[in-house]
Amino acid sequence: MVSLEQVEEMIKTKLPDAQVQVQDLTGGGDHLQATVVSSEFEGKTKVKQHQMVYSALQEALSSEAIHALALKTYTPQGWREAGQTSSHV
């Protein structure tokens, strides 16, 4: 099992400018939801954005430390357009 903070750090290592929020959906530590906002996503499809995050978490996913991951990715502009008033996730 990995901590929510470790998951956040893994994502930020790959996407240094990212604002990241990780939640445990079941209380077991292996079914997570991550919301990631990064300018690195500019001009990329949602599939490519998700692939970028999955690549940051490859080791944890392949070892099944993370069994399931619900993922939401946004560019900073997309985050604002989604009605989020905070600059932080």
Rosetta blueprint (number, residue, H / E / L):
1 M L
2 V L
3 S L
4 L H
5 E H
6 Q H
7 V H
8 E H
9 E H
10 M H
11 I H
12 K H
13 T H
14 K H
15 L L
16 P L
17 D L
18 A L
19 Q E
20 V E
21 Q E
22 V E
23 Q E
24 D E
25 L L
26 T L
27 G L
28 G L
29 G L
30 D L
31 H E
32 L E
33 Q E
34 A E
35 T E
36 V E
37 V E
38 S L
39 S H
40 E H
41 F H
42 E L
43 G L
44 K L
45 T L
46 K H
47 V H
48 K H
49 Q H
50 H H
51 Q H
52 M H
53 V H
54 Y H
55 S H
56 A H
57 L L
58 Q H
59 E H
60 A H
61 L H
62 S H
63 S L
64 E L
65 A L
66 I L
67 H L
68 A E
69 L E
70 A E
71 L E
72 K E
73 T E
74 Y E
75 T L
76 P H
77 Q H
78 G H
79 W H
80 R H
81 E H
82 A L
83 G L
84 Q L
85 T L
86 S L
87 S L
88 H L
89 V L
